[in-house]
Amino acid sequence: MITFGYKSKARGWIMSVLTILIGVVMILAKDQAMNAVVKIIAAFILASGVVSFAVGYKNRGNGAFPLMIVNAVADIAIGVVMFVFNSFFASLFIYIVGLVLLLFGLFQIVALFSANRVLRVGWFSFVFPCLVCFAGAFLLFNPVFAKAWISILAGVALCIYGVSELITTWKMKHVIEFEEAGMRDEYNVDNQ
């Protein structure tokens, strides 16, 4: 059965809560959310470049200094380009969010179909992952409309995904417990 990603007891709960929070922030921030996300990513890349340069300079006797300088210059250049062409990268982010939502929705559908073979999960469990797939496909194939409403659409889609992740985590927890109980029963029968 496919339970990849659901073995950790806290992973699903934490991911769903964080996803819902990010979705709410994107809804509230409206049109500034995408630019802010790009600037935050650019700041991390710039910081990585500065740290690479500092570490390379400090350890220049090891012979790794030229490689660290190349890495630092590349990171700094990418960060600056992201700041300068902020709106381009914000538009690119639409496609990335759409693709990620589509793939995560499909992954949840596959996991729920797999779980359904072991323990009935019900048709309602498939509603949210299908909505997430629809939202991801919409963002991918309708970027002009999505650009104007991306923050709200992505925020709503992320909130739906967070709720879907909560439901899927809860269902998978029961399926895993059911499987583990079956494995224990088989183990006890074999050892007697």
N, C-alpha and C positions, 0 to 999 in steps of 0.2 A: 504494500500500500504506500502511496505517496504521502509522507508526513514530513518531508524535507522542510526545514524552517519552523516547524512547530514542536520540536522536541524540547526546546528551552521553555521553562515555565514562565519566564518574564518577557521574553522577546516579543511575542504577539501583543501582549497587553501594552508594553512600552511603545512599540511601533504604532499601534492604533491611536494611543493618546497623543503622541507627538504629531502624527499625521493630522488628527483633528485640530490640534492647536495651530499647526502651520496653515491649515485650510481656513480657520477663523481669522488668523492674521491677514491672509491674502484677501479675504472678503472685506475686511475692515480697511485695509490699505488701498484698495481699489487700484487705480492706474499707476501708483507709485511702487507697488510691490515688485514687479518684474525688474525695474531699474535698480531698486534696492538690493534684490537678490544678486544681480549681476555685479554690482559694486562690492558687495560682501565677498563674493567669490574672487573678484579681482584683487581685493585687499589681502585675502589669504594667499593668493599666488604671489603677489608682491612681497609679502612677509616671508614666504618660503624662499624667494630669490635672495632677499637680504640675509636671511639666516644661512643659506648655502654659501654665499660670498664670505660671511664672517667665519663660518666653520672652515671653509677652504683656506682662507687667509691664515687662520690660527694654526692649521695643520699643514702649512705649505711645505714643510720639510719631508713629508711622506710621499711626495710626488703626485698627490691627487689634486693639487691646486689647479692645474689647467682644466681638468674635468669639472671641478666644482665651479670654476669661473664660467665655463660654458653653460652649466646648469643654471647658475645664478642669472646670467644675462638672458637666457631663454625665458626663465620665470618672470623676470622683471619686464621683459618685452611683451610677453603675453598679458601680464597684468595691466600694463599701460595701454595696450591695444583694446583690452576689454573696457577700460575707463573711457577711452576716446570714442569708441564705437559702441557705446552702451546700448543704444536702441537696436542695433543689429543683433547683438547677443541676447537682448531681451526677446526679440522675435524668434531667434533660434531656440530659446528656452521653451517657447510654445510647443515646438515639435518634440523636444526632449520630454516635457511633461506628458504630452499626448502619448508618445511611445511607451513611456514608463507605466502610465495608467493602463494602457491596453495590455501590456505584457503582464502586469500584476493582476489585472482582472482575469486574464486567461489562466494564470497560474492558480488563482483561487478556485476557478471553475473546475480545473483538472483535479485539484486536491479534494474538492467536495465530491466530485464523481467517484474518486477513489475511496473516500470515506463512506460514501453511500453504499458501496458494496459490502462493507463490514457492518455498519450501523446506519439505519435510516436517518437522514439529515433533513428531509422535507424539501419541497420545492421552493419555499420561501427563502431558504438559505442561498439560492441561486440568483435571487432578484438583485441584490446589491452588486455582486461581481459582474453581472450583465450590465448594470447601469454604469459601472466603472469602465468596462470595455467600450460601451457606447460613448461615454464622455471622452475617452482617449482617442477613439476613432474620429469623433467630431473635431477635436483639437488638431488632429493630424490632417484631416481632409477639408477643413473649413478655416484656414488660418486668418483670412481677411476679417471675417466676422469675429473670430476668436481674439484677434489682436486688440480690438476695442473692448472686449469683455473678458480678456484672459484671466485677470486676477480673480474676478468673481467666479467665472466658470471653473478655473483650476481650484479655487478655494472650495467651492461646492463639491467638485469631484473628489478632492482630497478628504473632505469631511465624510462623504459617502464611502470612500475607500476605508477610512478609519473605522466607521461603524461596521462595514463589511468585515474588516480584519478582526474586530471584537467578536462578531458572531462566529466567524470561521475559527478563531482561536478557541472559543468556548466549545464549539462542536468537535474540533480536533482533539481537545483535551479529553473529552469523553470517549472518543474513538481510541485514542492511545491508551487510556485507562482500561477500556474494554479489551483491547488487544493484549495488554500486559497481563490482565487477569486471566485471559485464555492461555497465554504462554506459561504463567505460573501453574495453572491447572494441568497443562500438558507435562510440565516438568515434574510436578508432584506425582502424576500417574506413572511416568517413566521411572521414577526413583523408588517406587513402592514395589 
